Amino acid sequence: MPMKKFKTESKKLLDLMINSIYTNREIFLRELVSNASDAIDKLYFRSLVDEKVDINRADLAITVGYDDDERVITVSDNGLGMTKDELDKNLGTIAYSDSFEFKAENAEGDAAADVDIIGQFGVGFYSAFMVGKRVKVVSRSVDSDEAWAWESDGVDGYAIKEAHRAEHGTDVYVYLKDDTDDEDYSGFATEHRLTDLIKRYSNYVRYPIQMELTLSRAKEAPADAGDDYRPEYETYTEVQTINSMVPIWKRSRSEVSQEEYDEFYKTDFRDFEAPARTISLHAEGQLTYDALMFVPAHAPYDMYSKDYKKGLALYSSGVLIMEKCEELVPDYFNFMRGVVDSADLTLNISRETLQHNGQLHAIARRLEKKVKAELASMRDDDREAYERFFKEFGRTLKYGLYTTYGMAKDTLGDLLLFYSAKEQKMVTLDEYLAAAGDEPEAIFFAAGDSIERLAGMPIVTTVLGKGHDVLLCDDNVDEFCMMALGAYPFGEGDDRTMVPLKNVAGEDLGLTTEEEKEQAEKATEDNAALFEAMAGALAGKVEKVVVSTRLTDAPAVLTTEGAVSLKMAEMLKHAPGSEEAPDAHVVLEVNAGHPVFETLRAAQGAGEAEKVADYTGILYDQALMVEGLLPDDPVAFAQRISKLMV
């Protein structure tokens, strides 16, 4: 058989096609099936415009087969087929695409809507050489009675000779490479592997993909079978359709039951529980696409691990392009599962990524708005379900606010829930403000490690006693989230104001009267020597010791000046790069009306400097424990308590 050279600088270009463009060997089947689908599409289109081409659409199909002994895989179609010249042009010229040419020629006209050709680059066929040491193509054009065979080893050239095929269409034979220590090529020529690849990559190709499967069934029991008879089984073969063909996401929402959506979700996304919410979207216009998304009922076990990968499955005309396209969902909606399918995407030459991310960004923006609207609807219409959702994924939303430095506040702010100390339930920031009256001064919050501990903090009870609610934040990301928010809108239109968020452990809550401030300043001046001694005893631990204007029952409390609280400083201390973490500017506030203060004054007046230092250390360590933190030196704390008891 005479060998013909490829019509380009074949050796370099073909090597590039086989070894560089594609990163995943198993997609060769996707490419061959897509080419077969294109061939059937072209035949169907011809039948619409050429009365001489008479077909029954129900007969159109793709057949996949294998021979494990000969180590060969076949992909056949009954599509348009190719003549000898077309084989030479289409397969002999690398990167030539008659599909692209066909699509360009038929871009207008009444039948244009039926043109949905997958392949446009003319390189998908060559992916067969990633697994095949030799590839043969037998094809017969619908316009000819002759069949021709194209064959190549994918190195230098190819040969074309006469062949036999009873009907129009094309058969592709991939003769697998020899197995190596690193590659098991024989594994592709198995029923399980081929059906798995079809379901994964080509499940929604519009034509049936058929395979002859080996099945088993119980033999008929003999007439004299007793109660202890065990049935015998026999194997048989049967041609079955492997793919689903019509994607569930292309069907109208009114045509699909929730049970069908749930089953699709559980099967395709390997979840045992039905989703909390289902979102279906069909967009038409400059960019046409279908999307089907799900809010899971529970967070996956690895959601907060470094190995977790977000993204929606991306399809183009029913063919899987990427299992997880990260660009389609922002990080704060990384829990979303689903698919997006569009024939308008501009794919790169390998069909594994895209050329223009602008298209993805346009889709992603629309999907983000849709997800936000669905979550807001759940929050307003089914609060119990939303609180379950927030328990699973609220941390992701809060972390999203922090990592975007507050840029996502318009999207995420009204979705947040926090525990209200006054209402004793989860509330939104809008609900907090609605209950605060017509002119709310601030949104007060306390950050710590548990709701119970926070509710009992003296500074929280003081703020509650002044008639204000306090949000109790027990998630370690809450305080960072509140800092990123900074303020939250209240009111509408011209009356809209930004209400600041204030940590009750911060320096100024704005709840002190002028009279209270004057009394505190006078008490500080009158006891300057005591405060100097106390500050000296806590040198390096606090910035200063002052009289508190916010305490009622507790003897002392630790507050901070600046943005870094005690809790935040403790977290940053244990984070990566902690050597550069900022310190909290700590202030010890003492209650001048508490009996303990009188004890301190008496010790100072009697010149008992050691006792003042011990009492100060105890107050400081107690205040730390109220904050949920351990004393700097637990042994010294215990010794001071023992000395006091003696």
DRENDREN-655926 format. One record per residue (C-alpha): residue number from 0; residue in one letter; x, y, z negated. Coordinates in steps of 0.25 Angstrom, whole numbers, padded with zeros to 4 digits. Last residue first. Layout:
PT   num   residuo    east   north      up
PT   NUM         A       X       Y       Z
...
// end
This chain:
PT   num   residuo    east   north      up
PT   645         V   -0014    0127   -0414
PT   644         M   -0025    0128   -0403
PT   643         L   -0018    0140   -0396
PT   642         K   -0005    0132   -0396
PT   641         S   -0012    0120   -0390
PT   640         I   -0018    0129   -0379
PT   639         R   -0005    0135   -0376
PT   638         Q    0001    0122   -0375
PT   637         A   -0010    0117   -0365
PT   636         F   -0007    0129   -0356
PT   635         A    0008    0127   -0356
PT   634         V    0006    0113   -0352
PT   633         P   -0004    0117   -0341
PT   632         D    0006    0127   -0335
PT   631         D    0000    0135   -0323
PT   630         P   -0014    0131   -0328
PT   629         L   -0023    0123   -0318
PT   628         L   -0033    0130   -0309
PT   627         G   -0048    0129   -0309
PT   626         E   -0050    0144   -0311
PT   625         V   -0054    0141   -0325
PT   624         M   -0041    0134   -0327
PT   623         L   -0033    0146   -0323
PT   622         A   -0041    0155   -0332
PT   621         Q   -0038    0145   -0343
PT   620         D   -0023    0146   -0339
PT   619         Y   -0023    0161   -0340
PT   618         L   -0030    0161   -0353
PT   617         I   -0021    0151   -0359
PT   616         G   -0008    0159   -0354
PT   615         T   -0014    0172   -0360
PT   614         Y   -0016    0165   -0374
PT   613         D   -0002    0160   -0374
PT   612         A    0004    0173   -0370
PT   611         V   -0004    0180   -0380
PT   610         K    0000    0170   -0391
PT   609         E    0015    0172   -0387
PT   608         A    0013    0187   -0389
PT   607         E    0007    0187   -0402
PT   606         G    0009    0202   -0405
PT   605         A   -0003    0202   -0414
PT   604         G   -0010    0212   -0405
PT   603         Q   -0007    0203   -0393
PT   602         A   -0013    0191   -0401
PT   601         A   -0025    0199   -0404
PT   600         R   -0027    0204   -0390
PT   599         L   -0026    0189   -0385
PT   598         T   -0037    0185   -0395
PT   597         E   -0046    0197   -0391
PT   596         F   -0045    0192   -0377
PT   595         V   -0049    0178   -0381
PT   594         P   -0061    0184   -0387
PT   593         H   -0066    0188   -0373
PT   592         G   -0070    0203   -0370
PT   591         A   -0057    0206   -0364
PT   590         N   -0059    0195   -0354
PT   589         V   -0045    0193   -0347
PT   588         E   -0042    0194   -0333
PT   587         L   -0029    0187   -0328
PT   586         V   -0025    0192   -0314
PT   585         V   -0019    0183   -0304
PT   584         H   -0013    0188   -0291
PT   583         A   -0014    0175   -0283
PT   582         D   -0001    0170   -0276
PT   581         P    0000    0170   -0261
PT   580         A    0005    0157   -0254
PT   579         E    0018    0157   -0247
PT   578         E    0024    0145   -0255
PT   577         S    0010    0138   -0253
PT   576         G    0014    0135   -0238
PT   575         P    0004    0123   -0238
PT   574         A   -0007    0125   -0249
PT   573         H   -0005    0122   -0264
PT   572         K   -0002    0136   -0268
PT   571         L   -0013    0142   -0259
PT   570         M   -0023    0134   -0267
PT   569         E   -0019    0140   -0280
PT   568         A   -0018    0154   -0274
PT   567         M   -0032    0152   -0269
PT   566         K   -0037    0148   -0283
PT   565         L   -0030    0159   -0290
PT   564         S   -0036    0169   -0280
PT   563         V   -0028    0176   -0268
PT   562         A   -0035    0188   -0262
PT   561         G   -0029    0199   -0272
PT   560         E   -0030    0200   -0287
PT   559         T   -0033    0187   -0294
PT   558         T   -0042    0183   -0306
PT   557         L   -0039    0174   -0318
PT   556         V   -0050    0174   -0329
PT   555         A   -0050    0177   -0344
PT   554         P   -0058    0175   -0357
PT   553         A   -0070    0170   -0350
PT   552         D   -0084    0175   -0355
PT   551         T   -0086    0188   -0347
PT   550         L   -0075    0190   -0337
PT   549         R   -0076    0200   -0325
PT   548         T   -0069    0213   -0330
PT   547         S   -0056    0206   -0335
PT   546         V   -0046    0213   -0343
PT   545         V   -0032    0211   -0336
PT   544         V   -0020    0202   -0335
PT   543         K   -0010    0204   -0323
PT   542         E   -0004    0198   -0311
PT   541         V   -0005    0184   -0317
PT   540         K    0004    0171   -0317
PT   539         G    0018    0177   -0315
PT   538         A    0017    0183   -0330
PT   537         L    0006    0176   -0337
PT   536         A    0011    0180   -0351
PT   535         G    0016    0193   -0346
PT   534         A    0002    0196   -0341
PT   533         M   -0004    0192   -0355
PT   532         A    0006    0202   -0362
PT   531         E    0003    0213   -0353
PT   530         F   -0012    0211   -0355
PT   529         L   -0010    0211   -0370
PT   528         A   -0002    0224   -0369
PT   527         A   -0012    0231   -0360
PT   526         N   -0024    0228   -0370
PT   525         D   -0030    0241   -0371
PT   524         E   -0027    0244   -0356
PT   523         T   -0034    0231   -0351
PT   522         A   -0046    0234   -0360
PT   521         K   -0047    0248   -0354
PT   520         E   -0046    0242   -0340
PT   519         A   -0057    0232   -0343
PT   518         Q   -0066    0242   -0349
PT   517         E   -0065    0251   -0337
PT   516         K   -0067    0240   -0327
PT   515         E   -0080    0236   -0335
PT   514         E   -0085    0250   -0335
PT   513         E   -0082    0251   -0320
PT   512         T   -0091    0239   -0318
PT   511         T   -0085    0226   -0313
PT   510         L   -0091    0217   -0302
PT   509         G   -0082    0221   -0291
PT   508         L   -0076    0208   -0290
PT   507         D   -0062    0213   -0291
PT   506         E   -0049    0204   -0293
PT   505         G   -0054    0191   -0288
PT   504         A   -0058    0179   -0296
PT   503         V   -0073    0181   -0292
PT   502         N   -0068    0180   -0277
PT   501         K   -0075    0190   -0269
PT   500         L   -0081    0190   -0255
PT   499         P   -0084    0203   -0250
PT   498         V   -0098    0207   -0244
PT   497         M   -0098    0213   -0230
PT   496         T   -0110    0222   -0227
PT   495         R   -0121    0221   -0218
PT   494         D   -0131    0233   -0220
PT   493         D   -0129    0238   -0205
PT   492         G   -0134    0224   -0200
PT   491         E   -0136    0213   -0210
PT   490         G   -0133    0210   -0224
PT   489         F   -0120    0204   -0230
PT   488         P   -0108    0200   -0223
PT   487         Y   -0097    0192   -0230
PT   486         A   -0083    0196   -0235
PT   485         G   -0069    0191   -0236
PT   484         L   -0073    0179   -0228
PT   483         A   -0058    0174   -0227
PT   482         M   -0057    0176   -0242
PT   481         M   -0069    0168   -0245
PT   480         C   -0064    0156   -0236
PT   479         F   -0051    0157   -0243
PT   478         E   -0058    0156   -0257
PT   477         D   -0067    0144   -0251
PT   476         V   -0056    0136   -0246
PT   475         N   -0053    0128   -0259
PT   474         D   -0068    0125   -0260
PT   473         D   -0074    0128   -0274
PT   472         C   -0080    0142   -0270
PT   471         L   -0091    0146   -0281
PT   470         L   -0099    0158   -0275
PT   469         V   -0102    0168   -0286
PT   468         D   -0115    0175   -0287
PT   467         H   -0116    0189   -0293
PT   466         G   -0125    0193   -0305
PT   465         K   -0114    0198   -0314
PT   464         G   -0114    0185   -0322
PT   463         L   -0111    0178   -0310
PT   462         V   -0098    0186   -0308
PT   461         T   -0095    0183   -0323
PT   460         T   -0098    0168   -0321
PT   459         V   -0089    0167   -0309
PT   458         I   -0077    0174   -0317
PT   457         P   -0079    0165   -0329
PT   456         M   -0078    0152   -0320
PT   455         G   -0089    0142   -0323
PT   454         A   -0094    0142   -0309
PT   453         L   -0081    0140   -0303
PT   452         R   -0078    0128   -0311
PT   451         E   -0091    0121   -0307
PT   450         I   -0089    0125   -0292
PT   449         S   -0076    0119   -0291
PT   448         D   -0061    0122   -0287
PT   447         G   -0062    0137   -0287
PT   446         A   -0066    0150   -0279
PT   445         A   -0076    0160   -0285
PT   444         F   -0085    0168   -0276
PT   443         F   -0091    0182   -0276
PT   442         I   -0098    0187   -0263
PT   441         A   -0098    0202   -0265
PT   440         E   -0105    0215   -0269
PT   439         P   -0119    0210   -0264
PT   438         E   -0128    0222   -0260
PT   437         D   -0142    0217   -0258
PT   436         G   -0142    0205   -0267
PT   435         A   -0132    0194   -0270
PT   434         A   -0142    0183   -0266
PT   433         A   -0141    0186   -0251
PT   432         L   -0126    0187   -0253
PT   431         Y   -0124    0173   -0258
PT   430         E   -0134    0168   -0247
PT   429         D   -0126    0174   -0236
PT   428         L   -0113    0168   -0242
PT   427         T   -0120    0155   -0241
PT   426         V   -0124    0147   -0254
PT   425         M   -0121    0134   -0260
PT   424         K   -0128    0132   -0274
PT   423         Q   -0128    0137   -0288
PT   422         E   -0135    0150   -0285
PT   421         K   -0126    0158   -0294
PT   420         A   -0113    0151   -0293
PT   419         S   -0116    0150   -0278
PT   418         Y   -0108    0138   -0270
PT   417         F   -0103    0142   -0257
PT   416         L   -0108    0140   -0243
PT   415         L   -0102    0145   -0230
PT   414         L   -0109    0146   -0217
PT   413         D   -0112    0161   -0217
PT   412         G   -0097    0164   -0216
PT   411         L   -0093    0154   -0205
PT   410         T   -0096    0160   -0192
PT   409         D   -0095    0175   -0196
PT   408         K   -0083    0171   -0205
PT   407         A   -0075    0165   -0194
PT   406         M   -0064    0175   -0194
PT   405         G   -0063    0174   -0209
PT   404         Y   -0048    0171   -0209
PT   403         T   -0051    0160   -0199
PT   402         T   -0045    0149   -0208
PT   401         Y   -0053    0154   -0220
PT   400         L   -0066    0155   -0213
PT   399         G   -0064    0141   -0207
PT   398         Y   -0060    0135   -0221
PT   397         K   -0074    0139   -0225
PT   396         L   -0080    0132   -0214
PT   395         T   -0072    0120   -0216
PT   394         R   -0075    0120   -0231
PT   393         G   -0090    0120   -0228
PT   392         F   -0089    0107   -0220
PT   391         E   -0094    0096   -0229
PT   390         K   -0100    0104   -0240
PT   389         F   -0105    0114   -0229
PT   388         F   -0112    0103   -0222
PT   387         R   -0119    0098   -0234
PT   386         E   -0123    0112   -0238
PT   385         Y   -0128    0114   -0223
PT   384         A   -0137    0101   -0225
PT   383         E   -0143    0107   -0238
PT   382         R   -0145    0120   -0231
PT   381         D   -0153    0115   -0220
PT   380         D   -0159    0127   -0212
PT   379         D   -0149    0139   -0216
PT   378         R   -0136    0131   -0217
PT   377         M   -0140    0122   -0206
PT   376         S   -0143    0133   -0197
PT   375         A   -0130    0140   -0200
PT   374         L   -0123    0127   -0197
PT   373         E   -0130    0126   -0183
PT   372         A   -0127    0141   -0180
PT   371         K   -0112    0139   -0184
PT   370         V   -0111    0127   -0175
PT   369         K   -0117    0134   -0163
PT   368         K   -0108    0146   -0165
PT   367         E   -0096    0137   -0165
PT   366         L   -0101    0130   -0153
PT   365         R   -0102    0143   -0145
PT   364         R   -0088    0147   -0149
PT   363         A   -0082    0134   -0146
PT   362         I   -0089    0134   -0132
PT   361         A   -0082    0147   -0128
PT   360         H   -0069    0142   -0135
PT   359         L   -0069    0130   -0126
PT   358         Q   -0071    0138   -0113
PT   357         G   -0060    0147   -0117
PT   356         N   -0051    0135   -0120
PT   355         H   -0048    0135   -0105
PT   354         Q   -0040    0123   -0099
PT   353         L   -0046    0112   -0108
PT   352         T   -0041    0099   -0113
PT   351         E   -0041    0084   -0110
PT   350         R   -0046    0086   -0096
PT   349         S   -0032    0083   -0091
PT   348         I   -0032    0095   -0081
PT   347         N   -0038    0105   -0091
PT   346         L   -0052    0106   -0093
PT   345         T   -0061    0118   -0090
PT   344         L   -0074    0116   -0097
PT   343         D   -0086    0118   -0090
PT   342         A   -0091    0103   -0090
PT   341         S   -0094    0105   -0105
PT   340         D   -0096    0095   -0117
PT   339         V   -0094    0098   -0131
PT   338         V   -0095    0087   -0142
PT   337         G   -0097    0086   -0157
PT   336         R   -0091    0087   -0171
PT   335         M   -0090    0099   -0180
PT   334         F   -0082    0098   -0192
PT   333         N   -0071    0108   -0186
PT   332         F   -0081    0120   -0188
PT   331         Y   -0072    0128   -0196
PT   330         D   -0061    0125   -0186
PT   329         P   -0068    0130   -0174
PT   328         V   -0074    0120   -0164
PT   327         L   -0073    0118   -0149
PT   326         E   -0058    0121   -0149
PT   325         E   -0055    0108   -0156
PT   324         C   -0059    0099   -0145
PT   323         K   -0060    0085   -0151
PT   322         E   -0062    0073   -0142
PT   321         M   -0057    0081   -0130
PT   320         I   -0061    0080   -0115
PT   319         L   -0073    0069   -0116
PT   318         V   -0080    0068   -0103
PT   317         G   -0095    0072   -0103
PT   316         S   -0093    0084   -0093
PT   315         S   -0082    0089   -0101
PT   314         Y   -0082    0084   -0116
PT   313         L   -0076    0090   -0128
PT   312         A   -0077    0083   -0142
PT   311         L   -0078    0094   -0153
PT   310         G   -0066    0098   -0162
PT   309         K   -0059    0096   -0175
PT   308         K   -0047    0088   -0178
PT   307         Y   -0045    0083   -0192
PT   306         D   -0030    0078   -0194
PT   305         K   -0026    0089   -0204
PT   304         S   -0037    0085   -0213
PT   303         Y   -0049    0093   -0218
PT   302         M   -0059    0085   -0209
PT   301         D   -0053    0072   -0211
PT   300         Y   -0064    0065   -0218
PT   299         P   -0074    0071   -0208
PT   298         A   -0084    0081   -0214
PT   297         H   -0098    0076   -0216
PT   296         A   -0112    0078   -0209
PT   295         P   -0105    0082   -0196
PT   294         V   -0109    0094   -0189
PT   293         F   -0111    0090   -0175
PT   292         M   -0109    0096   -0161
PT   291         L   -0115    0093   -0147
PT   290         A   -0110    0103   -0136
PT   289         D   -0114    0104   -0122
PT   288         Y   -0107    0114   -0112
PT   287         T   -0108    0124   -0101
PT   286         L   -0099    0136   -0101
PT   285         Q   -0104    0148   -0093
PT   284         G   -0118    0144   -0096
PT   283         E   -0124    0132   -0103
PT   282         A   -0122    0127   -0117
PT   281         H   -0129    0115   -0123
PT   280         L   -0127    0114   -0138
PT   279         S   -0130    0103   -0148
PT   278         I   -0127    0104   -0163
PT   277         T   -0130    0092   -0173
PT   276         R   -0129    0094   -0188
PT   275         A   -0126    0086   -0200
PT   274         P   -0120    0075   -0191
PT   273         A   -0125    0060   -0193
PT   272         E   -0116    0052   -0202
PT   271         F   -0107    0040   -0199
PT   270         D   -0098    0049   -0190
PT   269         R   -0089    0044   -0179
PT   268         F   -0090    0057   -0170
PT   267         D   -0096    0050   -0158
PT   266         T   -0105    0040   -0165
PT   265         K   -0110    0048   -0176
PT   264         Y   -0112    0060   -0168
PT   263         F   -0119    0053   -0157
PT   262         E   -0128    0046   -0167
PT   261         D   -0132    0059   -0174
PT   260         Y   -0135    0065   -0160
PT   259         E   -0144    0054   -0157
PT   258         E   -0151    0054   -0170
PT   257         Q   -0153    0069   -0168
PT   256         S   -0161    0066   -0156
PT   255         V   -0157    0071   -0142
PT   254         E   -0166    0076   -0131
PT   253         S   -0169    0089   -0139
PT   252         R   -0154    0092   -0140
PT   251         S   -0153    0092   -0125
PT   250         R   -0143    0081   -0120
PT   249         K   -0129    0085   -0116
PT   248         W   -0123    0082   -0130
PT   247         I   -0128    0068   -0130
PT   246         P   -0119    0065   -0118
PT   245         V   -0125    0058   -0107
PT   244         M   -0116    0047   -0102
PT   243         S   -0116    0038   -0114
PT   242         N   -0104    0030   -0109
PT   241         I   -0101    0015   -0109
PT   240         T   -0112    0010   -0099
PT   239         Q   -0112   -0005   -0100
PT   238         V   -0108   -0017   -0090
PT   237         E   -0110   -0030   -0098
PT   236         T   -0101   -0041   -0101
PT   235         Y   -0103   -0054   -0110
PT   234         T   -0098   -0060   -0122
PT   233         E   -0105   -0071   -0130
PT   232         Y   -0109   -0072   -0145
PT   231         E   -0113   -0084   -0153
PT   230         P   -0123   -0083   -0163
PT   229         R   -0121   -0089   -0177
PT   228         Y   -0132   -0100   -0180
PT   227         D   -0134   -0102   -0195
PT   226         D   -0149   -0102   -0194
PT   225         G   -0149   -0112   -0184
PT   224         A   -0147   -0112   -0169
PT   223         D   -0155   -0123   -0162
PT   222         A   -0160   -0114   -0150
PT   221         P   -0146   -0109   -0147
PT   220         A   -0143   -0094   -0150
PT   219         E   -0142   -0085   -0138
PT   218         K   -0128   -0080   -0138
PT   217         A   -0125   -0067   -0145
PT   216         R   -0119   -0055   -0137
PT   215         S   -0106   -0049   -0133
PT   214         L   -0102   -0038   -0124
PT   213         T   -0090   -0036   -0115
PT   212         L   -0092   -0023   -0107
PT   211         E   -0092   -0020   -0093
PT   210         M   -0091   -0005   -0092
PT   209         Q   -0099    0007   -0087
PT   208         I   -0098    0022   -0087
PT   207         P   -0111    0028   -0085
PT   206         Y   -0111    0042   -0078
PT   205         R   -0112    0055   -0085
PT   204         V   -0098    0054   -0092
PT   203         Y   -0102    0055   -0107
PT   202         N   -0094    0044   -0113
PT   201         S   -0082    0047   -0105
PT   200         Y   -0071    0050   -0115
PT   199         R   -0074    0042   -0128
PT   198         K   -0085    0033   -0123
PT   197         I   -0077    0029   -0111
PT   196         L   -0064    0028   -0119
PT   195         D   -0070    0018   -0129
PT   194         T   -0077    0010   -0118
PT   193         L   -0063    0009   -0112
PT   192         R   -0056    0005   -0124
PT   191         H   -0066   -0005   -0129
PT   190         E   -0067   -0012   -0115
PT   189         T   -0052   -0014   -0114
PT   188         A   -0042   -0010   -0103
PT   187         F   -0037    0003   -0111
PT   186         G   -0030   -0006   -0121
PT   185         S   -0021   -0011   -0110
PT   184         Y   -0014    0002   -0110
PT   183         D   -0009    0000   -0124
PT   182         E    0002    0011   -0124
PT   181         D    0014    0013   -0134
PT   180         D    0020   -0001   -0133
PT   179         T    0017   -0002   -0119
PT   178         D    0005   -0008   -0111
PT   177         D    0006   -0008   -0096
PT   176         K   -0002    0002   -0088
PT   175         L   -0016    0000   -0085
PT   174         Y   -0021   -0002   -0071
PT   173         V   -0032    0008   -0069
PT   172         Y   -0042    0005   -0058
PT   171         V   -0051    0016   -0053
PT   170         D   -0063    0013   -0045
PT   169         T   -0071    0023   -0037
PT   168         G   -0084    0025   -0031
PT   167         H   -0092    0021   -0018
PT   166         E   -0096    0006   -0017
PT   165         A   -0090   -0008   -0013
PT   164         R   -0076   -0004   -0016
PT   163         H   -0064   -0010   -0007
PT   162         A   -0051   -0004   -0005
PT   161         E   -0042    0002    0005
PT   160         K   -0029    0008    0001
PT   159         I   -0023    0020   -0006
PT   158         A   -0009    0021   -0013
PT   157         Y   -0004    0030   -0023
PT   156         G    0008    0038   -0027
PT   155         D    0020    0040   -0036
PT   154         V    0017    0036   -0051
PT   153         G    0002    0034   -0054
PT   152         D    0003    0019   -0050
PT   151         S   -0007    0022   -0039
PT   150         E   -0019    0016   -0031
PT   149         W   -0030    0022   -0023
PT   148         A   -0040    0012   -0017
PT   147         W   -0050    0015   -0006
PT   146         A   -0064    0011   -0002
PT   145         E   -0071    0012    0011
PT   144         D   -0086    0014    0014
PT   143         S   -0085    0029    0013
PT   142         D   -0093    0041    0008
PT   141         V   -0096    0036   -0006
PT   140         S   -0080    0035   -0007
PT   139         R   -0074    0022   -0011
PT   138         S   -0063    0021   -0022
PT   137         V   -0053    0012   -0028
PT   136         V   -0043    0019   -0037
PT   135         K   -0031    0011   -0043
PT   134         V   -0022    0015   -0054
PT   133         R   -0009    0009   -0058
PT   132         K   -0001    0010   -0071
PT   131         G   -0013    0015   -0078
PT   130         V   -0015    0021   -0092
PT   129         M   -0010    0035   -0090
PT   128         F   -0012    0033   -0075
PT   127         A   -0027    0034   -0077
PT   126         S   -0025    0048   -0080
PT   125         Y   -0022    0050   -0065
PT   124         F   -0037    0051   -0063
PT   123         G   -0039    0063   -0072
PT   122         V   -0030    0071   -0063
PT   121         G   -0040    0076   -0052
PT   120         F   -0042    0089   -0060
PT   119         Q   -0057    0091   -0059
PT   118         G   -0063    0079   -0066
PT   117         I   -0077    0080   -0073
PT   116         I   -0086    0083   -0061
PT   115         D   -0099    0089   -0065
PT   114         V   -0106    0092   -0052
PT   113         D   -0121    0090   -0054
PT   112         A   -0123    0105   -0056
PT   111         A   -0117    0108   -0042
PT   110         A   -0129    0101   -0035
PT   109         D   -0136    0113   -0031
PT   108         G   -0123    0120   -0026
PT   107         E   -0110    0125   -0031
PT   106         A   -0098    0118   -0037
PT   105         N   -0098    0107   -0027
PT   104         E   -0085    0109   -0020
PT   103         A   -0078    0113   -0033
PT   102         K   -0083    0101   -0040
PT   101         F   -0078    0092   -0029
PT   100         E   -0065    0098   -0028
PT    99         F   -0063    0097   -0043
PT    98         S   -0068    0082   -0042
PT    97         D   -0058    0080   -0030
PT    96         S   -0047    0083   -0040
PT    95         Y   -0033    0084   -0035
PT    94         A   -0023    0083   -0047
PT    93         I   -0015    0072   -0041
PT    92         T   -0017    0070   -0026
PT    91         G   -0017    0055   -0023
PT    90         L   -0030    0053   -0032
PT    89         N   -0039    0063   -0026
PT    88         K   -0033    0065   -0012
PT    87         D   -0030    0050   -0009
PT    86         L   -0042    0045   -0015
PT    85         E   -0050    0055   -0007
PT    84         D   -0044    0051    0006
PT    83         K   -0047    0036    0003
PT    82         T   -0061    0040    0000
PT    81         M   -0066    0042   -0014
PT    80         G   -0078    0038   -0022
PT    79         L   -0091    0046   -0025
PT    78         G   -0095    0038   -0038
PT    77         N   -0097    0024   -0041
PT    76         D   -0087    0024   -0052
PT    75         S   -0076    0014   -0057
PT    74         V   -0066    0015   -0068
PT    73         T   -0057    0003   -0069
PT    72         I   -0046   -0001   -0080
PT    71         V   -0035   -0011   -0077
PT    70         R   -0027   -0020   -0086
PT    69         E   -0028   -0032   -0077
PT    68         D   -0032   -0041   -0089
PT    67         D   -0039   -0030   -0096
PT    66         D   -0048   -0027   -0084
PT    65         Y   -0056   -0014   -0086
PT    64         G   -0069   -0007   -0082
PT    63         V   -0075    0006   -0081
PT    62         T   -0087    0009   -0072
PT    61         I   -0093    0023   -0069
PT    60         A   -0107    0024   -0065
PT    59         L   -0117    0029   -0055
PT    58         D   -0129    0020   -0053
PT    57         A   -0139    0028   -0059
PT    56         R   -0136    0040   -0050
PT    55         N   -0141    0031   -0038
PT    54         I   -0133    0036   -0026
PT    53         D   -0136    0041   -0012
PT    52         V   -0125    0048   -0005
PT    51         K   -0130    0051    0009
PT    50         E   -0139    0062    0003
PT    49         D   -0127    0071    0000
PT    48         V   -0129    0082   -0010
PT    47         L   -0134    0075   -0022
PT    46         S   -0127    0062   -0019
PT    45         R   -0114    0069   -0018
PT    44         F   -0116    0074   -0032
PT    43         Y   -0118    0060   -0037
PT    42         L   -0105    0055   -0030
PT    41         K   -0097    0067   -0036
PT    40         D   -0102    0064   -0050
PT    39         I   -0099    0049   -0048
PT    38         A   -0085    0053   -0044
PT    37         D   -0084    0062   -0056
PT    36         S   -0088    0051   -0066
PT    35         A   -0077    0042   -0060
PT    34         N   -0067    0053   -0062
PT    33         S   -0072    0055   -0077
PT    32         V   -0071    0040   -0079
PT    31         L   -0057    0040   -0074
PT    30         E   -0053    0052   -0083
PT    29         R   -0060    0047   -0095
PT    28         L   -0053    0033   -0093
PT    27         F   -0039    0040   -0092
PT    26         I   -0042    0047   -0105
PT    25         E   -0036    0036   -0113
PT    24         R   -0022    0041   -0110
PT    23         N   -0023    0053   -0118
PT    22         T   -0014    0065   -0116
PT    21         Y   -0017    0068   -0101
PT    20         I   -0010    0078   -0093
PT    19         S    0004    0073   -0097
PT    18         N    0006    0059   -0093
PT    17         I   -0003    0055   -0082
PT    16         M   -0005    0068   -0075
PT    15         L    0009    0073   -0077
PT    14         D    0015    0060   -0072
PT    13         L    0006    0062   -0060
PT    12         L    0011    0076   -0058
PT    11         K    0026    0072   -0059
PT    10         K    0025    0059   -0050
PT     9         S    0015    0065   -0040
PT     8         E    0021    0078   -0035
PT     7         T    0008    0079   -0027
PT     6         K    0001    0071   -0017
PT     5         F    0003    0057   -0023
PT     4         K    0012    0048   -0015
PT     3         K    0006    0038   -0006
PT     2         M    0009    0023   -0007
PT     1         P    0007    0013    0004
PT     0         M    0000    0000    0000
// end
